[in-house]
């Protein structure tokens, strides 16, 4: 699947299959927004995955 220059929203993106999907999409050139429960480690995952625009990679509530 060609996802280069696409934007993907991945629910459950802070762990498991959602995280694997987010990483695969990023590797293929997509921009990714991860959404997960407030109790997840989403903040740490967003920082780990990075933000190519120079921001902090966080989606605010």
C-alpha distance matrix in Angstrom:
0.0 3.8 6.2 9.2 12.3 11.2 13.5 12.9 15.9 16.1 19.3 21.1 19.4 22.5 22.4 21.0 17.6 17.3 18.1 15.8 12.8 14.2 14.6 11.1 9.8 12.8 12.3 9.0 11.2 11.1 14.6 15.4 18.4 19.6 22.1 24.5 28.1 30.9 32.0 28.8 28.5 25.9 28.1 28.0 24.3 23.7 26.2 24.6 21.1 22.9 22.8 22.0 24.3 27.2 27.8 28.3 24.9 26.6 26.1 29.6 31.0
3.8 0.0 3.8 5.8 9.0 8.7 11.7 12.2 15.7 16.6 20.1 22.2 20.1 23.1 23.6 22.8 19.6 18.7 19.0 17.1 14.1 14.5 14.8 11.8 9.6 11.8 11.4 7.7 8.8 9.1 12.7 14.3 17.6 19.5 22.3 25.0 28.8 31.2 32.6 29.5 28.8 26.0 27.7 27.8 24.1 23.1 25.3 24.0 20.3 21.5 20.9 19.6 21.7 24.8 25.7 26.7 23.5 25.5 25.1 28.6 30.4
6.2 3.8 0.0 3.8 6.3 5.3 8.1 8.7 12.4 13.6 17.3 19.5 17.2 20.3 21.2 20.8 17.9 16.4 16.6 15.3 12.2 11.8 12.5 10.2 7.1 9.0 9.8 6.4 6.4 5.5 8.9 10.6 13.9 16.1 19.0 21.9 25.7 27.9 29.5 26.4 25.8 22.7 24.3 24.6 21.1 19.7 22.0 21.0 17.3 18.2 17.5 16.4 18.4 21.5 22.2 23.1 19.8 21.8 21.3 24.9 26.7
9.2 5.8 3.8 0.0 3.8 5.5 8.7 10.5 14.3 15.8 19.6 21.6 18.9 21.6 22.9 22.9 20.4 18.6 18.2 17.1 14.4 13.3 13.3 11.5 8.5 8.8 9.3 6.1 4.3 5.0 8.3 11.1 14.7 17.2 20.5 23.6 27.3 29.1 30.9 27.7 26.6 23.5 24.5 24.7 21.4 19.6 21.4 20.5 16.7 17.1 16.0 14.2 16.2 19.3 20.5 21.9 19.1 21.5 21.5 25.0 27.3
12.3 9.0 6.3 3.8 0.0 3.8 6.8 9.8 13.4 15.7 19.4 21.8 19.1 21.8 23.6 24.2 21.9 19.6 19.2 18.8 16.0 14.2 14.8 13.8 10.3 10.0 11.5 9.1 6.1 5.3 6.9 10.3 13.4 16.5 19.6 23.0 26.7 28.2 30.3 27.5 26.4 23.0 23.6 24.3 21.3 18.9 20.7 20.5 16.7 16.3 14.4 12.5 13.7 17.2 18.3 20.1 17.4 19.7 19.5 22.9 25.2
11.2 8.7 5.3 5.5 3.8 0.0 3.8 6.5 10.1 12.7 16.2 18.9 16.7 19.8 21.6 22.1 19.6 17.1 17.3 17.2 14.0 12.4 13.9 12.9 9.1 9.9 12.1 9.7 7.6 4.9 6.2 8.5 11.1 14.2 16.9 20.3 24.0 25.8 28.0 25.3 24.7 21.3 22.3 23.3 20.2 18.0 20.4 20.3 16.6 16.7 14.9 14.0 15.0 18.4 18.7 20.1 17.0 18.7 17.9 21.2 23.1
13.5 11.7 8.1 8.7 6.8 3.8 0.0 3.8 6.9 9.9 13.2 16.1 14.0 17.0 19.2 20.1 18.0 15.0 15.4 16.0 12.9 10.8 13.0 12.9 9.1 9.7 12.8 11.4 9.3 5.7 4.7 5.8 7.6 10.9 13.4 17.0 20.5 22.2 24.6 22.1 21.7 18.1 19.2 20.6 17.7 15.3 18.0 18.4 14.8 14.9 13.1 13.0 13.7 17.0 16.5 17.6 14.3 15.5 14.3 17.5 19.3
12.9 12.2 8.7 10.5 9.8 6.5 3.8 0.0 3.8 6.3 9.8 12.6 10.8 14.2 16.1 16.8 14.5 11.5 12.4 13.1 9.8 8.2 11.2 11.1 7.7 9.2 12.5 11.5 10.5 6.8 6.2 4.8 6.2 8.5 10.8 14.1 17.7 19.9 22.0 19.4 19.4 16.0 17.7 19.1 15.9 14.1 17.3 17.4 14.1 15.0 14.0 14.7 15.9 18.7 17.8 18.0 14.4 15.1 13.7 17.0 18.3
15.9 15.7 12.4 14.3 13.4 10.1 6.9 3.8 0.0 3.8 6.5 9.7 8.6 12.0 14.2 15.3 13.4 10.0 11.4 13.1 10.2 8.5 12.1 12.8 10.1 11.5 14.9 14.6 13.8 10.2 8.7 5.9 4.8 6.0 7.3 10.7 14.2 16.5 18.8 16.5 17.0 13.6 15.6 17.5 14.6 13.0 16.5 17.1 14.2 15.3 14.5 16.2 17.0 19.3 17.7 17.4 13.7 13.4 11.5 14.4 15.2
16.1 16.6 13.6 15.8 15.7 12.7 9.9 6.3 3.8 0.0 3.8 6.3 5.3 9.0 10.7 11.6 9.8 6.2 8.1 10.0 7.5 6.5 10.3 11.2 9.6 11.3 14.4 14.6 14.7 11.6 10.6 7.1 6.1 4.9 6.1 8.5 12.2 14.9 16.6 13.9 14.6 11.6 14.4 15.8 12.7 12.1 15.8 15.8 13.3 15.3 15.4 17.4 18.8 20.7 19.0 18.0 14.3 13.9 12.4 15.3 15.9
19.3 20.1 17.3 19.6 19.4 16.2 13.2 9.8 6.5 3.8 0.0 3.8 5.2 8.3 9.8 10.9 9.8 6.5 9.0 11.6 9.8 9.3 13.0 14.3 13.2 14.8 17.7 18.3 18.5 15.3 14.1 10.4 8.5 6.0 4.8 5.9 9.2 12.4 14.0 11.8 13.3 10.9 14.1 15.8 13.2 13.1 16.9 17.2 15.3 17.4 17.8 20.3 21.4 22.9 20.8 19.3 15.7 14.5 12.6 14.8 14.5
21.1 22.2 19.5 21.6 21.8 18.9 16.1 12.6 9.7 6.3 3.8 0.0 3.8 5.7 6.5 7.9 7.9 5.0 7.2 10.2 9.7 9.6 12.5 14.4 14.2 15.5 18.1 19.3 19.9 17.2 16.0 12.3 10.5 7.1 5.9 4.7 7.6 10.9 11.5 8.9 10.6 9.0 12.7 13.9 11.5 12.4 16.0 15.8 14.7 17.3 18.4 21.2 22.7 23.7 21.5 19.5 16.1 14.8 13.5 15.7 15.4
19.4 20.1 17.2 18.9 19.1 16.7 14.0 10.8 8.6 5.3 5.2 3.8 0.0 3.8 5.7 7.6 7.6 4.1 4.5 7.9 7.6 6.3 9.1 11.5 11.4 12.1 14.8 16.3 16.7 14.3 13.0 9.3 8.2 4.7 5.8 6.0 9.5 12.0 12.7 9.5 9.8 7.5 10.8 11.6 8.5 9.3 12.9 12.5 11.0 13.7 15.0 17.7 19.5 20.5 18.7 16.7 13.2 12.6 12.1 14.8 15.5
22.5 23.1 20.3 21.6 21.8 19.8 17.0 14.2 12.0 9.0 8.3 5.7 3.8 0.0 3.8 7.3 9.0 6.6 5.3 9.0 10.1 8.7 10.4 13.4 13.9 13.9 16.3 18.4 18.9 16.8 15.3 11.8 10.4 6.8 7.4 6.2 8.6 10.3 10.3 6.6 6.2 4.8 8.3 8.6 6.0 8.0 11.1 10.6 10.4 13.2 15.1 18.3 20.1 20.4 18.4 15.8 12.8 12.0 12.2 14.6 15.4
22.4 23.6 21.2 22.9 23.6 21.6 19.2 16.1 14.2 10.7 9.8 6.5 5.7 3.8 0.0 3.8 6.6 5.8 4.7 7.6 9.6 9.6 10.6 13.2 14.6 15.1 16.8 19.0 20.1 18.4 17.6 14.2 13.5 10.0 10.4 8.7 10.6 12.7 11.7 8.1 8.0 8.2 11.6 11.0 8.5 11.2 13.8 12.5 12.4 15.7 18.1 21.0 23.2 23.5 21.8 19.2 16.3 15.7 16.0 18.4 18.8
21.0 22.8 20.8 22.9 24.2 22.1 20.1 16.8 15.3 11.6 10.9 7.9 7.6 7.3 3.8 0.0 3.8 5.5 5.4 6.3 8.7 10.1 10.9 12.5 14.4 15.7 16.7 18.7 20.4 19.0 18.9 15.7 15.5 12.3 12.9 11.4 13.3 16.0 14.8 11.5 11.7 11.9 15.3 14.5 11.8 14.4 17.0 15.2 14.7 18.3 20.6 23.1 25.6 26.2 24.8 22.5 19.4 19.1 19.2 21.7 22.1
17.6 19.6 17.9 20.4 21.9 19.6 18.0 14.5 13.4 9.8 9.8 7.9 7.6 9.0 6.6 3.8 0.0 3.8 5.5 5.0 6.0 8.5 9.8 10.4 12.1 14.1 15.2 16.4 18.4 16.9 17.3 14.3 14.6 12.0 12.8 12.2 14.8 17.8 17.3 14.0 14.5 13.8 17.2 16.8 13.5 15.5 18.4 16.6 15.3 18.8 20.7 22.7 25.3 26.4 25.2 23.3 19.9 19.9 19.6 22.4 22.8
17.3 18.7 16.4 18.6 19.6 17.1 15.0 11.5 10.0 6.2 6.5 5.0 4.1 6.6 5.8 5.5 3.8 0.0 3.8 5.5 5.1 6.2 8.7 9.9 10.5 12.3 14.2 15.4 16.7 14.6 14.4 11.1 10.9 8.2 9.2 9.2 12.3 15.2 15.4 12.2 12.6 11.1 14.5 14.7 11.4 12.7 16.0 14.8 13.1 16.3 17.8 20.0 22.2 23.4 22.0 20.2 16.7 16.5 16.0 18.8 19.3
18.1 19.0 16.6 18.2 19.2 17.3 15.4 12.4 11.4 8.1 9.0 7.2 4.5 5.3 4.7 5.4 5.5 3.8 0.0 3.8 5.3 5.0 6.2 8.6 9.9 10.5 12.2 14.3 15.5 14.0 13.6 10.5 10.8 8.2 10.1 10.1 13.2 15.4 15.3 11.7 11.0 9.6 12.6 12.0 8.4 10.2 13.0 11.3 9.9 13.4 15.5 17.8 20.3 21.1 20.0 18.0 14.7 15.0 15.4 18.4 19.5
15.8 17.1 15.3 17.1 18.8 17.2 16.0 13.1 13.1 10.0 11.6 10.2 7.9 9.0 7.6 6.3 5.0 5.5 3.8 0.0 3.8 5.5 5.2 6.1 8.6 9.9 10.5 12.4 14.5 13.6 14.3 11.8 13.2 11.2 13.5 13.7 16.8 19.2 18.9 15.2 14.5 13.3 16.1 15.0 11.4 13.1 15.6 13.2 11.5 15.1 17.2 18.9 21.8 22.8 22.3 20.6 17.3 18.2 18.7 21.9 23.1
12.8 14.1 12.2 14.4 16.0 14.0 12.9 9.8 10.2 7.5 9.8 9.7 7.6 10.1 9.6 8.7 6.0 5.1 5.3 3.8 0.0 3.8 5.5 5.1 6.1 8.6 9.8 10.6 12.5 11.0 12.0 9.6 11.2 10.0 12.3 13.4 16.9 19.5 20.0 16.5 16.1 14.2 17.0 16.7 12.9 13.7 16.6 14.8 12.3 15.4 16.7 18.1 20.8 22.4 21.8 20.7 17.0 17.9 17.8 21.1 22.3
14.2 14.5 11.8 13.3 14.2 12.4 10.8 8.2 8.5 6.5 9.3 9.6 6.3 8.7 9.6 10.1 8.5 6.2 5.0 5.5 3.8 0.0 3.8 5.5 5.2 6.2 8.6 10.0 10.8 9.0 9.0 6.4 8.1 7.3 10.4 12.1 15.7 17.8 18.7 15.2 14.4 11.9 14.2 14.0 10.3 10.3 13.2 11.9 9.0 11.8 13.0 14.5 17.1 18.6 18.0 16.9 13.3 14.4 14.5 18.1 19.6
14.6 14.8 12.5 13.3 14.8 13.9 13.0 11.2 12.1 10.3 13.0 12.5 9.1 10.4 10.6 10.9 9.8 8.7 6.2 5.2 5.5 3.8 0.0 3.8 5.5 5.1 6.1 8.7 10.0 9.6 10.2 8.6 11.0 10.3 13.6 15.0 18.4 20.1 20.6 16.9 15.3 13.3 15.1 14.1 10.3 10.8 12.8 10.5 7.7 10.9 12.8 14.0 17.2 18.4 18.3 17.2 14.0 15.8 16.8 20.4 22.3
11.1 11.8 10.2 11.5 13.8 12.9 12.9 11.1 12.8 11.2 14.3 14.4 11.5 13.4 13.2 12.5 10.4 9.9 8.6 6.1 5.1 5.5 3.8 0.0 3.8 5.5 5.1 6.3 8.9 8.9 10.8 10.0 12.9 12.7 15.9 17.4 21.0 23.1 23.6 20.0 18.8 16.8 18.8 17.9 14.1 14.5 16.5 14.2 11.3 14.1 15.5 16.0 19.2 20.8 21.1 20.5 17.1 19.0 19.6 23.2 25.0
9.8 9.6 7.1 8.5 10.3 9.1 9.1 7.7 10.1 9.6 13.2 14.2 11.4 13.9 14.6 14.4 12.1 10.5 9.9 8.6 6.1 5.2 5.5 3.8 0.0 3.8 5.4 5.1 6.5 5.4 7.5 7.2 10.5 11.3 14.6 16.9 20.6 22.7 23.8 20.4 19.4 16.8 18.5 18.3 14.6 14.0 16.4 14.9 11.4 13.4 13.9 14.1 16.9 19.1 19.3 19.2 15.7 17.5 17.7 21.4 23.3
12.8 11.8 9.0 8.8 10.0 9.9 9.7 9.2 11.5 11.3 14.8 15.5 12.1 13.9 15.1 15.7 14.1 12.3 10.5 9.9 8.6 6.2 5.1 5.5 3.8 0.0 3.8 5.3 5.2 5.0 6.2 6.6 10.1 11.3 15.0 17.3 21.0 22.5 23.6 20.2 18.6 15.9 16.9 16.4 13.0 12.0 13.7 12.2 8.5 10.1 10.7 10.7 13.8 15.7 16.3 16.3 13.2 15.6 16.5 20.2 22.6
12.3 11.4 9.8 9.3 11.5 12.1 12.8 12.5 14.9 14.4 17.7 18.1 14.8 16.3 16.8 16.7 15.2 14.2 12.2 10.5 9.8 8.6 6.1 5.1 5.4 3.8 0.0 3.8 5.5 7.4 9.6 10.4 13.9 14.7 18.4 20.4 23.9 25.5 26.3 22.7 20.9 18.6 19.7 18.6 15.2 14.8 15.9 13.7 10.5 12.3 13.4 12.8 16.2 17.9 19.0 19.1 16.2 18.9 20.1 23.8 26.3
9.0 7.7 6.4 6.1 9.1 9.7 11.4 11.5 14.6 14.6 18.3 19.3 16.3 18.4 19.0 18.7 16.4 15.4 14.3 12.4 10.6 10.0 8.7 6.3 5.1 5.3 3.8 0.0 3.8 6.0 9.3 10.8 14.5 15.9 19.4 21.8 25.5 27.4 28.4 24.9 23.5 21.0 22.2 21.6 18.1 17.3 18.9 17.0 13.5 15.0 15.3 14.2 17.3 19.6 20.7 21.2 18.2 20.8 21.4 25.2 27.4
11.2 8.8 6.4 4.3 6.1 7.6 9.3 10.5 13.8 14.7 18.5 19.9 16.7 18.9 20.1 20.4 18.4 16.7 15.5 14.5 12.5 10.8 10.0 8.9 6.5 5.2 5.5 3.8 0.0 3.8 6.7 9.3 13.1 15.3 18.8 21.7 25.4 26.9 28.4 25.1 23.5 20.6 21.4 21.1 17.9 16.3 17.7 16.5 12.8 13.3 12.8 11.2 13.9 16.6 17.9 18.9 16.1 18.9 19.6 23.2 25.8
11.1 9.1 5.5 5.0 5.3 4.9 5.7 6.8 10.2 11.6 15.3 17.2 14.3 16.8 18.4 19.0 16.9 14.6 14.0 13.6 11.0 9.0 9.6 8.9 5.4 5.0 7.4 6.0 3.8 0.0 3.8 6.2 9.8 12.3 15.7 18.8 22.5 24.1 25.9 22.8 21.7 18.5 19.5 19.8 16.6 14.7 16.8 16.1 12.3 12.9 11.9 11.1 13.3 16.2 16.8 17.6 14.5 16.7 16.7 20.4 22.7
14.6 12.7 8.9 8.3 6.9 6.2 4.7 6.2 8.7 10.6 14.1 16.0 13.0 15.3 17.6 18.9 17.3 14.4 13.6 14.3 12.0 9.0 10.2 10.8 7.5 6.2 9.6 9.3 6.7 3.8 0.0 3.8 7.0 10.0 13.4 16.7 20.3 21.5 23.6 20.7 19.6 16.1 16.7 17.5 14.6 12.1 14.2 14.4 10.7 10.6 9.0 8.8 10.4 13.3 13.4 14.3 11.1 13.2 13.2 16.8 19.3
15.4 14.3 10.6 11.1 10.3 8.5 5.8 4.8 5.9 7.1 10.4 12.3 9.3 11.8 14.2 15.7 14.3 11.1 10.5 11.8 9.6 6.4 8.6 10.0 7.2 6.6 10.4 10.8 9.3 6.2 3.8 0.0 3.8 6.3 9.8 12.9 16.6 18.0 20.0 17.2 16.3 12.9 14.0 15.0 11.9 9.8 12.7 12.9 9.4 10.2 9.4 10.6 12.2 14.5 13.7 13.7 10.0 11.3 11.0 14.6 16.7
18.4 17.6 13.9 14.7 13.4 11.1 7.6 6.2 4.8 6.1 8.5 10.5 8.2 10.4 13.5 15.5 14.6 10.9 10.8 13.2 11.2 8.1 11.0 12.9 10.5 10.1 13.9 14.5 13.1 9.8 7.0 3.8 0.0 3.8 6.6 10.1 13.5 14.8 17.2 14.8 14.4 10.7 11.9 13.8 11.2 8.8 12.1 13.2 10.5 11.0 10.1 12.3 13.1 14.9 13.2 12.6 8.9 9.0 7.8 11.3 13.1
19.6 19.5 16.1 17.2 16.5 14.2 10.9 8.5 6.0 4.9 6.0 7.1 4.7 6.8 10.0 12.3 12.0 8.2 8.2 11.2 10.0 7.3 10.3 12.7 11.3 11.3 14.7 15.9 15.3 12.3 10.0 6.3 3.8 0.0 3.8 6.7 10.3 11.9 13.8 11.2 11.1 7.6 9.7 11.6 8.9 7.6 11.4 12.1 10.1 11.6 11.8 14.6 15.7 16.9 14.9 13.4 9.8 9.0 8.0 11.2 12.4
22.1 22.3 19.0 20.5 19.6 16.9 13.4 10.8 7.3 6.1 4.8 5.9 5.8 7.4 10.4 12.9 12.8 9.2 10.1 13.5 12.3 10.4 13.6 15.9 14.6 15.0 18.4 19.4 18.8 15.7 13.4 9.8 6.6 3.8 0.0 3.8 7.2 9.2 11.5 9.7 10.8 7.6 10.1 12.7 10.8 9.9 13.6 14.8 13.4 14.8 14.9 17.9 18.6 19.6 17.0 15.3 12.0 10.1 8.0 10.2 10.2
24.5 25.0 21.9 23.6 23.0 20.3 17.0 14.1 10.7 8.5 5.9 4.7 6.0 6.2 8.7 11.4 12.2 9.2 10.1 13.7 13.4 12.1 15.0 17.4 16.9 17.3 20.4 21.8 21.7 18.8 16.7 12.9 10.1 6.7 3.8 0.0 3.8 6.5 8.2 6.4 8.5 6.5 9.7 12.0 10.6 10.9 14.3 15.3 14.7 16.5 17.3 20.5 21.4 22.0 19.3 16.9 14.0 11.8 10.2 11.6 11.0
28.1 28.8 25.7 27.3 26.7 24.0 20.5 17.7 14.2 12.2 9.2 7.6 9.5 8.6 10.6 13.3 14.8 12.3 13.2 16.8 16.9 15.7 18.4 21.0 20.6 21.0 23.9 25.5 25.4 22.5 20.3 16.6 13.5 10.3 7.2 3.8 0.0 3.8 5.3 5.4 8.6 7.9 10.6 13.0 12.6 13.3 16.2 17.4 17.5 19.2 20.0 23.5 24.2 24.4 21.4 18.7 16.3 13.5 12.0 12.3 10.8
30.9 31.2 27.9 29.1 28.2 25.8 22.2 19.9 16.5 14.9 12.4 10.9 12.0 10.3 12.7 16.0 17.8 15.2 15.4 19.2 19.5 17.8 20.1 23.1 22.7 22.5 25.5 27.4 26.9 24.1 21.5 18.0 14.8 11.9 9.2 6.5 3.8 0.0 3.8 5.5 8.0 7.7 9.1 11.9 12.6 13.0 15.3 17.1 17.8 18.9 19.7 23.4 23.7 23.4 20.1 17.2 15.5 12.3 11.1 10.6 9.1
32.0 32.6 29.5 30.9 30.3 28.0 24.6 22.0 18.8 16.6 14.0 11.5 12.7 10.3 11.7 14.8 17.3 15.4 15.3 18.9 20.0 18.7 20.6 23.6 23.8 23.6 26.3 28.4 28.4 25.9 23.6 20.0 17.2 13.8 11.5 8.2 5.3 3.8 0.0 3.8 6.8 8.3 10.0 11.7 12.7 14.1 16.1 17.3 18.5 20.1 21.5 25.2 26.0 25.4 22.3 19.1 17.5 14.7 14.2 14.0 12.8
28.8 29.5 26.4 27.7 27.5 25.3 22.1 19.4 16.5 13.9 11.8 8.9 9.5 6.6 8.1 11.5 14.0 12.2 11.7 15.2 16.5 15.2 16.9 20.0 20.4 20.2 22.7 24.9 25.1 22.8 20.7 17.2 14.8 11.2 9.7 6.4 5.4 5.5 3.8 0.0 3.8 5.3 8.0 9.2 9.4 11.3 13.5 14.1 15.2 17.2 19.0 22.6 23.8 23.3 20.6 17.4 15.4 13.2 13.2 13.9 13.6
28.5 28.8 25.8 26.6 26.4 24.7 21.7 19.4 17.0 14.6 13.3 10.6 9.8 6.2 8.0 11.7 14.5 12.6 11.0 14.5 16.1 14.4 15.3 18.8 19.4 18.6 20.9 23.5 23.5 21.7 19.6 16.3 14.4 11.1 10.8 8.5 8.6 8.0 6.8 3.8 0.0 3.8 5.6 5.6 6.4 8.8 10.3 10.8 12.4 14.4 16.6 20.2 21.6 20.8 18.4 15.0 13.3 11.7 12.7 13.9 14.5
25.9 26.0 22.7 23.5 23.0 21.3 18.1 16.0 13.6 11.6 10.9 9.0 7.5 4.8 8.2 11.9 13.8 11.1 9.6 13.3 14.2 11.9 13.3 16.8 16.8 15.9 18.6 21.0 20.6 18.5 16.1 12.9 10.7 7.6 7.6 6.5 7.9 7.7 8.3 5.3 3.8 0.0 3.8 5.5 5.0 6.0 8.5 9.6 10.3 12.0 13.6 17.2 18.5 18.1 15.6 12.5 10.2 8.5 9.3 11.1 12.1
28.1 27.7 24.3 24.5 23.6 22.3 19.2 17.7 15.6 14.4 14.1 12.7 10.8 8.3 11.6 15.3 17.2 14.5 12.6 16.1 17.0 14.2 15.1 18.8 18.5 16.9 19.7 22.2 21.4 19.5 16.7 14.0 11.9 9.7 10.1 9.7 10.6 9.1 10.0 8.0 5.6 3.8 0.0 3.8 5.5 5.2 6.3 8.6 10.0 10.6 12.1 15.9 16.8 15.7 13.0 9.6 8.3 6.5 8.4 9.8 11.7
28.0 27.8 24.6 24.7 24.3 23.3 20.6 19.1 17.5 15.8 15.8 13.9 11.6 8.6 11.0 14.5 16.8 14.7 12.0 15.0 16.7 14.0 14.1 17.9 18.3 16.4 18.6 21.6 21.1 19.8 17.5 15.0 13.8 11.6 12.7 12.0 13.0 11.9 11.7 9.2 5.6 5.5 3.8 0.0 3.8 5.5 5.2 6.1 8.7 9.9 12.4 16.0 17.5 16.1 14.2 10.7 9.6 9.2 11.8 13.5 15.5
24.3 24.1 21.1 21.4 21.3 20.2 17.7 15.9 14.6 12.7 13.2 11.5 8.5 6.0 8.5 11.8 13.5 11.4 8.4 11.4 12.9 10.3 10.3 14.1 14.6 13.0 15.2 18.1 17.9 16.6 14.6 11.9 11.2 8.9 10.8 10.6 12.6 12.6 12.7 9.4 6.4 5.0 5.5 3.8 0.0 3.8 5.4 4.9 6.1 8.4 11.1 14.5 16.5 15.9 14.3 11.3 9.1 9.3 11.4 14.0 16.0
23.7 23.1 19.7 19.6 18.9 18.0 15.3 14.1 13.0 12.1 13.1 12.4 9.3 8.0 11.2 14.4 15.5 12.7 10.2 13.1 13.7 10.3 10.8 14.5 14.0 12.0 14.8 17.3 16.3 14.7 12.1 9.8 8.8 7.6 9.9 10.9 13.3 13.0 14.1 11.3 8.8 6.0 5.2 5.5 3.8 0.0 3.8 5.4 5.2 6.0 7.8 11.4 13.0 12.6 10.7 8.0 5.4 6.0 8.4 11.4 14.0
26.2 25.3 22.0 21.4 20.7 20.4 18.0 17.3 16.5 15.8 16.9 16.0 12.9 11.1 13.8 17.0 18.4 16.0 13.0 15.6 16.6 13.2 12.8 16.5 16.4 13.7 15.9 18.9 17.7 16.8 14.2 12.7 12.1 11.4 13.6 14.3 16.2 15.3 16.1 13.5 10.3 8.5 6.3 5.2 5.4 3.8 0.0 3.8 5.5 5.0 7.6 11.0 12.6 11.2 9.7 6.7 5.8 7.4 10.8 13.2 16.1
24.6 24.0 21.0 20.5 20.5 20.3 18.4 17.4 17.1 15.8 17.2 15.8 12.5 10.6 12.5 15.2 16.6 14.8 11.3 13.2 14.8 11.9 10.5 14.2 14.9 12.2 13.7 17.0 16.5 16.1 14.4 12.9 13.2 12.1 14.8 15.3 17.4 17.1 17.3 14.1 10.8 9.6 8.6 6.1 4.9 5.4 3.8 0.0 3.8 5.4 9.1 11.8 14.4 13.2 12.6 10.1 8.8 10.7 13.7 16.5 19.2
21.1 20.3 17.3 16.7 16.7 16.6 14.8 14.1 14.2 13.3 15.3 14.7 11.0 10.4 12.4 14.7 15.3 13.1 9.9 11.5 12.3 9.0 7.7 11.3 11.4 8.5 10.5 13.5 12.8 12.3 10.7 9.4 10.5 10.1 13.4 14.7 17.5 17.8 18.5 15.2 12.4 10.3 10.0 8.7 6.1 5.2 5.5 3.8 0.0 3.8 7.0 9.4 12.3 12.1 11.9 10.2 7.8 10.3 12.8 16.1 18.9
22.9 21.5 18.2 17.1 16.3 16.7 14.9 15.0 15.3 15.3 17.4 17.3 13.7 13.2 15.7 18.3 18.8 16.3 13.4 15.1 15.4 11.8 10.9 14.1 13.4 10.1 12.3 15.0 13.3 12.9 10.6 10.2 11.0 11.6 14.8 16.5 19.2 18.9 20.1 17.2 14.4 12.0 10.6 9.9 8.4 6.0 5.0 5.4 3.8 0.0 3.8 6.4 9.0 8.4 8.4 7.3 5.7 9.0 12.0 15.1 18.4
22.8 20.9 17.5 16.0 14.4 14.9 13.1 14.0 14.5 15.4 17.8 18.4 15.0 15.1 18.1 20.6 20.7 17.8 15.5 17.2 16.7 13.0 12.8 15.5 13.9 10.7 13.4 15.3 12.8 11.9 9.0 9.4 10.1 11.8 14.9 17.3 20.0 19.7 21.5 19.0 16.6 13.6 12.1 12.4 11.1 7.8 7.6 9.1 7.0 3.8 0.0 3.8 5.5 5.7 5.7 6.2 4.6 8.4 10.8 13.9 17.4
22.0 19.6 16.4 14.2 12.5 14.0 13.0 14.7 16.2 17.4 20.3 21.2 17.7 18.3 21.0 23.1 22.7 20.0 17.8 18.9 18.1 14.5 14.0 16.0 14.1 10.7 12.8 14.2 11.2 11.1 8.8 10.6 12.3 14.6 17.9 20.5 23.5 23.4 25.2 22.6 20.2 17.2 15.9 16.0 14.5 11.4 11.0 11.8 9.4 6.4 3.8 0.0 3.8 5.4 7.4 9.3 8.3 11.9 14.0 17.1 20.6
24.3 21.7 18.4 16.2 13.7 15.0 13.7 15.9 17.0 18.8 21.4 22.7 19.5 20.1 23.2 25.6 25.3 22.2 20.3 21.8 20.8 17.1 17.2 19.2 16.9 13.8 16.2 17.3 13.9 13.3 10.4 12.2 13.1 15.7 18.6 21.4 24.2 23.7 26.0 23.8 21.6 18.5 16.8 17.5 16.5 13.0 12.6 14.4 12.3 9.0 5.5 3.8 0.0 3.8 5.6 8.7 8.6 11.6 13.4 15.9 19.5
27.2 24.8 21.5 19.3 17.2 18.4 17.0 18.7 19.3 20.7 22.9 23.7 20.5 20.4 23.5 26.2 26.4 23.4 21.1 22.8 22.4 18.6 18.4 20.8 19.1 15.7 17.9 19.6 16.6 16.2 13.3 14.5 14.9 16.9 19.6 22.0 24.4 23.4 25.4 23.3 20.8 18.1 15.7 16.1 15.9 12.6 11.2 13.2 12.1 8.4 5.7 5.4 3.8 0.0 3.8 6.7 8.1 11.2 13.7 15.8 19.6
27.8 25.7 22.2 20.5 18.3 18.7 16.5 17.8 17.7 19.0 20.8 21.5 18.7 18.4 21.8 24.8 25.2 22.0 20.0 22.3 21.8 18.0 18.3 21.1 19.3 16.3 19.0 20.7 17.9 16.8 13.4 13.7 13.2 14.9 17.0 19.3 21.4 20.1 22.3 20.6 18.4 15.6 13.0 14.2 14.3 10.7 9.7 12.6 11.9 8.4 5.7 7.4 5.6 3.8 0.0 3.8 5.6 7.9 10.4 12.2 16.0
28.3 26.7 23.1 21.9 20.1 20.1 17.6 18.0 17.4 18.0 19.3 19.5 16.7 15.8 19.2 22.5 23.3 20.2 18.0 20.6 20.7 16.9 17.2 20.5 19.2 16.3 19.1 21.2 18.9 17.6 14.3 13.7 12.6 13.4 15.3 16.9 18.7 17.2 19.1 17.4 15.0 12.5 9.6 10.7 11.3 8.0 6.7 10.1 10.2 7.3 6.2 9.3 8.7 6.7 3.8 0.0 3.8 5.5 8.9 10.6 14.3
24.9 23.5 19.8 19.1 17.4 17.0 14.3 14.4 13.7 14.3 15.7 16.1 13.2 12.8 16.3 19.4 19.9 16.7 14.7 17.3 17.0 13.3 14.0 17.1 15.7 13.2 16.2 18.2 16.1 14.5 11.1 10.0 8.9 9.8 12.0 14.0 16.3 15.5 17.5 15.4 13.3 10.2 8.3 9.6 9.1 5.4 5.8 8.8 7.8 5.7 4.6 8.3 8.6 8.1 5.6 3.8 0.0 3.8 6.8 9.6 13.1
26.6 25.5 21.8 21.5 19.7 18.7 15.5 15.1 13.4 13.9 14.5 14.8 12.6 12.0 15.7 19.1 19.9 16.5 15.0 18.2 17.9 14.4 15.8 19.0 17.5 15.6 18.9 20.8 18.9 16.7 13.2 11.3 9.0 9.0 10.1 11.8 13.5 12.3 14.7 13.2 11.7 8.5 6.5 9.2 9.3 6.0 7.4 10.7 10.3 9.0 8.4 11.9 11.6 11.2 7.9 5.5 3.8 0.0 3.8 6.1 9.5
26.1 25.1 21.3 21.5 19.5 17.9 14.3 13.7 11.5 12.4 12.6 13.5 12.1 12.2 16.0 19.2 19.6 16.0 15.4 18.7 17.8 14.5 16.8 19.6 17.7 16.5 20.1 21.4 19.6 16.7 13.2 11.0 7.8 8.0 8.0 10.2 12.0 11.1 14.2 13.2 12.7 9.3 8.4 11.8 11.4 8.4 10.8 13.7 12.8 12.0 10.8 14.0 13.4 13.7 10.4 8.9 6.8 3.8 0.0 3.8 6.7
29.6 28.6 24.9 25.0 22.9 21.2 17.5 17.0 14.4 15.3 14.8 15.7 14.8 14.6 18.4 21.7 22.4 18.8 18.4 21.9 21.1 18.1 20.4 23.2 21.4 20.2 23.8 25.2 23.2 20.4 16.8 14.6 11.3 11.2 10.2 11.6 12.3 10.6 14.0 13.9 13.9 11.1 9.8 13.5 14.0 11.4 13.2 16.5 16.1 15.1 13.9 17.1 15.9 15.8 12.2 10.6 9.6 6.1 3.8 0.0 3.8
31.0 30.4 26.7 27.3 25.2 23.1 19.3 18.3 15.2 15.9 14.5 15.4 15.5 15.4 18.8 22.1 22.8 19.3 19.5 23.1 22.3 19.6 22.3 25.0 23.3 22.6 26.3 27.4 25.8 22.7 19.3 16.7 13.1 12.4 10.2 11.0 10.8 9.1 12.8 13.6 14.5 12.1 11.7 15.5 16.0 14.0 16.1 19.2 18.9 18.4 17.4 20.6 19.5 19.6 16.0 14.3 13.1 9.5 6.7 3.8 0.0
